[in-house]
């Protein structure tokens, strides 16, 4: 079995759908995190990527690599 450090698109969608199931409606879930139902719907339908706010609400921690800085060659 190989280990990986990230979730697949399908796994992320599964966690978000489980979080959505804790609400009576998609609109209630969207309101709970301060966004419009239409925005959340576009994300769950795959039209837009999930925002950090949605992923955090679903219990997914978003980690981005730190910025790297390099000296530029003389201009």
Secondary structure, 3 states (H helix, E strand, C coil): CCCCCCCCHHHHHHHHHHHHCCCCCHHHHHHHCCCCHHHHHHHHCCCCCCCHHHHHHCCCCCCCCCCCCCCCCCC
